[in-house]
């Protein structure tokens, strides 16, 4: 299959010419730190599995651990809208490459959606090999359980990707995904008759027909023949499902599905919503904000992360509320609105902070010929983000009220105050990154393929800085036992953050004019045969 090597060589050349050279160092540092942490966890598992004294704990925990690994591999990338590298079938469909070979490459690329789980699985298997009380079936278990996860991931990604491409049902599909991911952890956190049934799935004595139990039995040397047959059966079913979904994706026309309900719509409340910025702000700032509002609302990726803020962001923290009371549990109960609001900011960071010109792509060249200063253009994009974040926190507050969570005016003002401090600091960093590390984004693609090294670098570098003043404000409230102290600290933090933002805004505007050729070239560059 010489064309397989050609595909990867074309992708390598695309990556070498796509990313700025000075971003390679950040990518390497972040990759070393992130995967170094997971490698450390894998090494700890290796030591635990090679120790014969831990055999009882291994027997109890291995099936549940493999189940959690399976769920992470399948559900977490989709819910985080980051599904790893994948083939760009639109670019490869014109070449005479057999579909089965493309399917094989796609299966291999599914490793990139959860490299962390592959590291953990390697640590478990290597540790089992060094344990004289465990059989050599661990290699066979890994040989089967790993491709099972990869094959299932292909089918789920293709199925969800096609569903999210349809405008009529995209949001409905997302809500179903969120509820499906949230209900198990809610049942585990709540006391009742359903919770024990979910906990039973994590136990070593649950139904032996599950693939994770079969893989665990192979490692432990229990029921080897039956477990091998069960795992092979699951792989056959997964292959049939994923091959069917992949074939449908090959014939799927995403543009036609996205435009099936894209006819003209009558003017109504949505048009009034679009015009609201122009009513509140004077032109040209009002016109720029209105343009941003219209483009973001029509972007499938933005709508997805906006919905995640007040759905997935709410349910992901609910188990902490239902957990046994303690200092941490009480903090989440009393500050639930603030925690969810901050989490929503993090979810929306990709489209609102780090790459604000990504959706503009080659159209960004208009900003350099328009009779408007680039500083005002950046300010308009920041105001648009504030506009949606205010709405997001308001919706979160309304949902908290309906869920009868502790909610009053103090908590609402506190949530907006914490968000204001963090927004200003994130804008200060995001404006710089949007200029120096610009990258074109397809707004019609609901699921991004992976988080870039530069974005991960910001997670390691900017978020701790943005959290620091807020954390100090809460420490001051704890030390003095006064809510007024918290408000005073947040006001001081906001003043300092505003000064930092204004300096960064002017610097970013100057940098945009000085590096406009490189910025526009980065925004207009397309992807290779493998979306990354």
C-alpha positions in Angstrom: 0.0 0.0 0.0 2.4 2.7 -1.2 -0.3 5.4 -1.1 -0.6 5.0 2.7 3.0 6.2 3.1 2.2 9.0 0.6 -0.8 10.1 2.7 1.3 10.4 5.8 4.2 12.1 4.0 1.8 14.7 2.6 0.5 15.2 6.1 4.0 15.6 7.5 4.8 18.2 4.8 1.5 20.0 5.6 2.3 20.2 9.3 5.9 21.4 8.6 4.6 24.3 6.5 1.4 25.0 8.5 2.6 25.8 12.0 5.0 28.7 12.8 8.5 27.6 13.6 8.5 29.3 17.0 5.4 27.4 18.1 7.3 24.1 17.9 9.1 24.7 21.2 5.8 25.3 23.0 4.3 22.2 21.5 7.3 20.1 22.5 7.3 21.4 26.1 3.6 20.9 26.6 3.7 17.5 25.1 6.6 16.4 27.3 4.8 17.7 30.5 1.3 16.4 29.6 2.4 12.9 28.4 5.1 12.8 31.0 2.4 13.0 33.7 0.4 10.2 32.1 3.6 8.2 31.6 4.2 8.6 35.4 0.7 7.2 36.1 1.4 4.3 33.7 4.6 3.6 35.5 2.8 3.5 38.8 0.3 1.0 37.4 3.2 -1.0 36.1 4.7 -1.2 39.6 1.3 -2.1 41.1 0.7 -4.9 38.7 4.1 -6.5 38.9 3.9 -6.7 42.7 2.5 -10.1 43.7 1.1 -8.7 47.0 -1.3 -6.5 45.1 -3.0 -9.5 43.3 -6.3 -9.2 45.3 -6.6 -5.4 44.6 -5.8 -6.1 40.9 -8.5 -8.7 40.6 -11.0 -6.3 42.2 -10.1 -3.1 40.3 -9.0 -4.3 36.8 -12.5 -4.8 35.2 -13.7 -1.4 36.4 -10.5 0.2 35.3 -10.8 -1.2 31.8 -14.4 0.0 31.7 -13.4 3.5 32.6 -10.6 3.3 30.0 -13.2 2.3 27.4 -15.6 5.1 28.4 -12.8 7.7 28.3 -11.7 6.5 24.9 -15.2 6.7 23.4 -17.1 9.4 25.2 -14.6 12.1 26.5 -13.2 13.1 23.1 -16.7 13.6 21.7 -17.9 15.5 24.7 -14.8 17.7 24.6 -15.3 18.2 20.9 -11.7 17.1 20.3 -11.6 13.7 18.5 -8.0 13.4 17.5 -6.5 13.2 14.0 -8.7 11.8 11.2 -8.8 11.4 7.5 -10.1 14.3 5.4 -12.2 12.1 3.2 -13.2 15.1 0.9 -9.6 15.4 -0.2 -8.9 11.6 -0.5 -12.2 10.5 -2.2 -11.0 11.5 -5.6 -8.0 9.0 -5.5 -8.3 5.3 -6.4 -7.7 4.1 -2.8 -9.8 1.1 -1.6 -12.2 2.0 1.1 -10.9 -0.8 3.3 -7.5 0.7 3.3 -8.8 4.1 4.3 -10.7 2.4 7.1 -7.5 0.8 8.3 -5.7 4.1 8.4 -8.7 5.7 10.2 -8.6 3.0 12.9 -4.9 3.6 13.5 -5.5 7.4 13.8 -8.0 6.7 16.6 -5.0 6.3 18.9 -4.6 10.1 18.8 -8.0 10.6 20.4 -6.8 9.0 23.7 -3.0 8.5 23.7 -3.3 8.7 27.5 -5.3 5.5 27.7 -2.9 3.7 25.4 -0.1 4.6 27.9 -2.1 3.3 30.8 -2.9 0.1 29.0 0.7 -0.4 28.2 1.7 0.1 31.9 -0.9 -2.5 33.0 0.2 -5.1 30.4 3.9 -4.7 31.0 3.4 -4.9 34.8 1.3 -8.1 34.4 4.1 -9.7 32.3 6.5 -9.2 35.2 4.1 -10.7 37.7 4.7 -14.5 38.0 1.2 -15.0 39.4 -0.4 -13.5 36.3 -0.5 -15.4 33.0 1.0 -14.4 29.7 -2.5 -13.7 28.4 -2.0 -10.1 29.2 -0.3 -9.6 25.8 -3.3 -11.3 24.1 -5.7 -9.1 26.1 -3.9 -5.9 25.0 -3.7 -7.2 21.4 -7.5 -7.5 21.4 -8.7 -4.8 23.8 -6.7 -2.0 22.1 -8.1 -2.6 18.5 -11.6 -3.1 20.0 -11.4 0.5 21.4 -10.0 1.9 18.2 -12.6 0.2 15.9 -15.5 1.3 18.2 -14.1 4.9 18.2 -14.2 5.0 14.4 -17.9 4.1 14.2 -18.9 6.4 17.0 -17.0 9.3 15.5 -18.5 8.8 12.0 -22.0 8.4 13.4 -21.9 11.5 15.7 -20.1 13.5 13.0 -22.9 12.8 10.5 -25.6 13.6 13.0 -24.0 16.9 14.0 -23.7 17.9 10.3 -27.5 18.0 10.0 -28.8 21.4 11.1 -32.3 20.1 12.1 -31.1 17.6 14.7 -27.6 18.8 15.7 -28.5 20.4 19.0 -30.9 17.5 19.9 -28.1 15.0 19.3 -25.8 17.0 21.5 -28.3 17.2 24.4 -28.7 13.4 24.2 -24.9 12.9 24.3 -24.7 15.2 27.3 -27.5 13.4 29.2 -26.0 10.0 28.3 -22.6 11.0 29.7 -24.1 12.7 32.8 -26.7 10.2 34.0 -24.3 7.4 35.1 -22.2 9.7 37.3 -25.4 11.2 38.8 -26.7 7.8 39.6 -23.3 6.9 41.2 -23.4 10.0 43.3 -27.0 9.8 44.4 -28.2 7.2 46.9 -30.9 4.9 45.6 -31.7 1.7 43.8 -30.2 2.6 40.4 -26.8 3.7 41.8 -25.8 0.1 42.9 -26.6 -1.2 39.5 -24.1 1.2 37.9 -21.6 0.4 40.6 -22.0 -3.3 39.7 -20.5 -2.6 36.3 -17.3 -1.6 37.9 -17.1 -4.7 40.1 -15.1 -7.8 39.2 -18.1 -10.1 39.5 -20.3 -8.3 37.0 -21.6 -10.0 33.8 -18.6 -11.8 32.2 -19.9 -11.1 28.7 -18.7 -7.4 28.8 -15.5 -6.8 26.8 -13.7 -5.2 29.7 -14.4 -8.2 31.9 -13.2 -10.6 29.1 -10.0 -8.6 28.8 -9.5 -8.6 32.5 -10.0 -12.4 32.7 -7.4 -12.9 30.0 -4.9 -10.9 32.1 -5.8 -12.8 35.3 -5.9 -16.2 33.6 -9.6 -16.8 34.3 -11.8 -18.6 31.8 -9.3 -18.0 29.1 -11.1 -19.8 26.3 -14.5 -18.3 27.0 -13.1 -14.8 27.5 -11.2 -15.0 24.2 -14.4 -16.0 22.4 -16.3 -13.1 24.0 -13.7 -10.5 23.1 -13.4 -11.8 19.6 -17.2 -11.6 19.3 -17.2 -8.0 20.5 -14.5 -7.1 18.0 -16.5 -8.7 15.1 -19.6 -6.7 16.1 -17.5 -3.5 16.5 -15.9 -4.0 13.1 -19.3 -4.6 11.4 -20.7 -1.5 13.0 -17.8 0.8 12.3 -17.2 -0.4 8.7 -20.9 0.3 8.1 -20.7 3.8 9.5 -17.4 4.5 7.7 -19.0 3.4 4.4 -21.9 5.7 5.0 -19.6 8.6 5.8 -17.7 8.0 2.5 -21.0 8.6 0.7 -22.2 11.4 3.0 -22.4 15.0 1.6 -21.9 17.2 4.7 -22.5 20.4 2.7 -25.8 19.2 1.4 -26.9 18.0 4.9 -25.9 21.4 6.4 -27.8 23.4 3.8 -30.9 21.2 3.7 -32.7 23.7 6.0 -30.7 26.7 5.0 -33.4 28.6 3.1 -34.3 32.2 3.9 -36.0 32.7 7.2 -38.5 35.3 8.1 -37.3 38.3 10.1 -38.4 38.0 13.7 -36.9 37.9 17.2 -33.7 36.5 15.9 -33.2 39.5 13.6 -33.9 41.7 16.6 -31.3 39.8 18.5 -28.7 40.4 15.7 -29.5 44.1 15.7 -29.2 44.5 19.4 -25.4 45.4 19.4 -26.0 48.2 16.8 -28.7 49.6 19.0 -26.5 49.7 22.1 -23.3 50.7 20.5 -22.3 53.4 18.0 -21.0 52.6 14.6 -18.5 51.4 13.5 -18.1 49.4 16.8 -21.8 48.4 16.8 -21.7 47.2 13.1 -18.5 45.2 13.9 -20.1 43.5 16.9 -23.3 42.8 15.0 -21.2 41.1 12.2 -19.5 39.0 14.9 -22.8 38.0 16.5 -24.3 36.9 13.2 -21.2 34.9 12.2 -20.8 33.1 15.6 -24.5 32.2 15.9 -24.3 30.6 12.4 -21.2 28.7 13.3 -21.9 25.0 14.3 -18.7 24.9 16.4 -19.6 28.0 18.4 -23.2 26.8 19.0 -21.8 23.5 20.3 -19.4 25.0 22.9 -22.1 27.5 23.9 -24.6 24.7 24.6 -21.9 22.7 26.4 -21.5 25.6 28.8 -25.0 25.4 30.4 -25.5 21.7 29.8 -22.3 19.6 30.2 -20.8 22.4 32.4 -23.7 22.0 34.8 -24.0 18.2 35.0 -20.2 17.6 35.2 -20.1 19.3 38.6 -23.3 18.0 40.1 -21.7 14.9 41.6 -19.6 17.2 43.8 -22.8 18.7 45.1 -24.2 15.3 46.0 -20.9 14.0 47.5 -20.6 13.6 51.3 -20.3 16.9 53.0 -16.9 18.3 53.9 -14.9 21.5 53.2 -14.7 20.7 49.5 -18.3 19.6 49.1 -19.6 22.6 51.0 -17.5 24.9 48.8 -19.1 23.4 45.6 -22.6 23.7 47.1 -22.1 27.4 48.1 -20.2 28.4 44.9 -21.8 26.1 42.4 -22.9 29.0 40.1 -19.4 30.5 40.1 -17.7 27.1 39.4 -20.0 26.3 36.5 -19.5 29.9 35.1 -15.7 29.6 35.2 -15.9 26.1 33.6 -18.1 27.6 30.8 -15.4 30.2 30.1 -12.9 27.4 29.7 -15.1 25.6 27.3 -15.7 28.7 25.2 -12.0 29.7 25.2 -11.2 28.2 21.8 -13.8 30.3 20.0 -13.8 33.4 22.2 -10.2 33.9 23.3 -7.4 32.0 21.7 -8.1 32.3 18.0 -10.6 35.1 17.4 -9.8 35.4 13.7 -10.0 31.6 13.1 -13.6 31.8 11.7 -12.7 34.8 9.4 -9.8 32.9 7.7 -8.9 34.6 4.4 -11.6 37.2 4.9 -9.5 38.7 7.7 -7.6 40.7 5.0 -10.6 43.0 4.9 -9.7 44.3 8.4 -6.4 45.7 7.1 -8.0 47.7 4.3 -11.1 48.9 6.2 -11.1 52.5 7.5 -11.2 51.2 11.1 -8.3 50.8 13.4 -7.3 47.2 14.2 -7.5 48.0 17.9 -11.2 48.7 17.4 -11.6 45.4 15.5 -10.0 43.5 18.4 -12.2 45.4 20.9 -15.3 44.4 18.8 -14.4 40.8 18.9 -13.8 41.0 22.7 -17.1 42.7 23.3 -18.9 40.0 21.2 -17.4 37.4 23.5 -18.5 39.3 26.6 -22.0 39.6 25.1 -22.3 35.8 24.8 -20.6 35.1 28.1 -23.1 37.3 29.9 -25.9 35.4 28.3 -24.2 32.1 29.1 -24.0 33.0 32.9 -27.6 34.2 32.8 -28.7 30.9 31.4 -26.6 29.0 33.9 -28.2 31.0 36.7 -31.7 30.3 35.4 -31.0 26.5 35.3 -29.5 26.6 38.8 -32.8 28.3 39.9 -34.9 25.6 38.3 -32.7 22.9 39.9 -33.2 24.7 43.3 -29.5 25.1 43.8 -28.4 27.7 46.4 -29.0 31.0 44.4 -29.4 34.6 45.4 -28.3 38.0 44.2 -25.0 37.7 46.1 -24.0 34.5 44.2 -25.0 36.0 40.9 -22.9 39.1 41.4 -20.1 37.0 42.6 -20.2 34.8 39.5 -20.2 37.8 37.2 -17.4 39.5 39.3 -15.1 36.4 39.0 -15.9 36.0 35.3 -15.1 39.7 34.7 -11.6 39.4 36.2 -10.8 36.2 34.3 -12.3 37.5 31.0 -10.0 40.5 31.1 -6.9 38.4 31.7 -7.9 35.8 29.1 -8.5 38.6 26.6 -5.0 40.0 27.3 -3.4 36.7 26.5 -5.9 35.6 23.8 -5.4 38.8 21.7 -1.7 38.2 21.6 -2.2 34.5 20.7 -4.8 35.4 18.0 -2.2 37.5 16.2 1.0 35.6 16.7 -0.5 32.1 16.4 -3.4 32.6 14.0 -5.0 29.5 12.6 -7.9 29.0 10.2 -10.9 27.1 11.5 -13.8 25.6 9.7 -16.9 27.0 11.4 -19.1 24.3 9.9 -17.2 21.5 11.7 -18.8 20.9 15.0 -16.1 18.7 16.3 -12.5 19.9 16.3 -10.0 17.2 15.7 -7.4 17.9 18.3 -6.1 20.6 20.7 -3.0 22.2 19.3 0.2 22.5 21.3 -0.2 26.2 21.5 -3.6 25.9 23.0 -2.3 23.4 25.5 0.5 25.8 26.3 -2.1 28.4 27.2 -3.9 25.9 29.5 -0.6 25.4 31.4 0.5 29.0 31.4 -2.4 31.4 31.2 -5.1 29.6 33.3 -3.0 29.5 36.5 -2.3 33.2 36.1 -6.0 34.0 35.5 -7.0 31.9 38.5 -4.5 33.3 40.9 -6.1 36.7 41.7 -9.5 35.0 42.0 -8.0 32.4 44.3 -6.4 35.1 46.5 -9.8 36.9 46.7 -11.4 33.7 48.1 -8.6 33.2 50.5 -9.1 36.7 51.7 -12.8 36.1 52.3 -11.9 32.9 54.2 -9.3 34.7 56.3 -11.4 37.7 57.2 -14.8 35.9 57.1 -16.4 38.8 55.1 -18.1 38.8 51.8 -17.2 42.5 51.4 -13.5 41.6 51.4 -14.2 39.3 48.5 -15.9 42.1 46.6 -13.1 44.5 47.4 -10.5 42.1 46.2 -12.4 41.3 43.0 -12.7 45.1 42.3 -9.0 45.6 42.8 -8.2 42.6 40.6 -10.6 43.9 37.9 -8.8 47.3 37.9 -5.4 45.6 37.5 -6.7 43.2 34.9 -8.3 46.1 32.9 -4.9 47.9 32.9 -3.2 44.7 31.6 -5.9 44.3 29.0 -5.5 47.8 27.6 -1.7 47.4 27.3 -2.1 44.0 25.7 -4.8 45.3 23.3 -2.6 48.1 22.0 0.4 45.8 21.7 -1.6 43.2 19.8 -3.0 45.8 17.4 0.5 47.0 16.6 1.7 43.4 16.1 -1.1 42.7 13.7 -0.1 45.5 11.4 3.6 44.6 11.6 3.0 40.9 10.9 -0.2 41.0 8.7 1.4 39.0 5.8 2.3 36.0 8.0 -1.0 36.2 9.9 -3.1 36.2 6.7 -1.0 33.4 5.3 -1.6 31.3 8.4 -5.3 31.9 8.4 -5.8 31.0 4.7 -3.7 27.8 4.8 -5.7 24.7 4.4 -5.5 21.3 6.1 -3.7 18.3 4.7 -5.2 14.8 4.0 -5.3 14.2 7.7 -7.2 16.7 9.8 -5.2 17.6 12.9 
